[in-house]
Amino acid sequence: MQKNDVKNRFTPPPWWDAGCISGNPIFADLEQFFNIGKLSPGPDIAWLNQFAHTSEVKFVDNEALSADGRYYEAYIYATGQVPTRNENWHDFFGGLIWCLFPQTKKLLNQLHMEEISKHGAKQRSKLRNKLTLFDECGVVICLEPAMQQHAEMLRTHQWQQTFITQRSNWWQGVRPVIFGHAIYEMATAPFLGLTAKCLFLSVPAGFSHWPLTDAYSFIDQKLQQQIANCQLLLDNQQLTPLPLLGVPGWWAENQYNDFYQNTAYFRAFRPRKTSND
């Protein structure tokens, strides 16, 4: 591949191909929680419902939504049921995110409904666009107190500084956690160009070494509080681009410094407006 070649189309692998998950470090947390790399045959809605007790929702066949006729978010809000397509990567990972972040997912659904009540289902408000962007593509960058500088590095595209010069901070004070289910879907067939959106979250010292269950529970609680109590998602300092394959340990080629020279993927910073207007 040439230096500036960036693939911009995605085709998911056939359902079910556990080989695209097993051994892929991007899925390490899901493997630990759900052991999905060893599932054969592939998971179905009944399998997802084994873990639904944490989310206060139930996963149902997407045909229920088609028969009902309500808007997707409205159906979830009214019934506590999440319409899910069988043998579908996108909906499968969406279900897992409901299980991992039940408080935050419930809040996002509530905020969608509040915006719909104000603007109608067809008009997409700025907040609804941000909610969807985070829901589909968000990666939470958990920063311990001594690592706050990485937020500014990532916001301003100082890729060399964060990913090379201060590389040892990653996983030792800078802990990325995927929230967007579309990011997981695309990680089944990773490609140069795969880009997430950062949401920066301050966490206690030592967080990077917490047990996984405790860490995810903390993130879920903090996200729910901060999204509910302030305009977190409308802050232009949040949801900035993250070239996902640049995260140390998530892509074999990024162990070489030359990988970060691809300026079509690791793009230069262009200042954004700082106001929330």
Beta strands, then each sheet from edge to edge (+ up, - down):
strand 1: 58-61
strand 2: 81-84
strand 3: 138-143
strand 4: 174-178
strand 5: 195-202
strand 6: 240-243
sheet 1: 1+ 2+
sheet 2: 4+ 3- 5- 6+
end
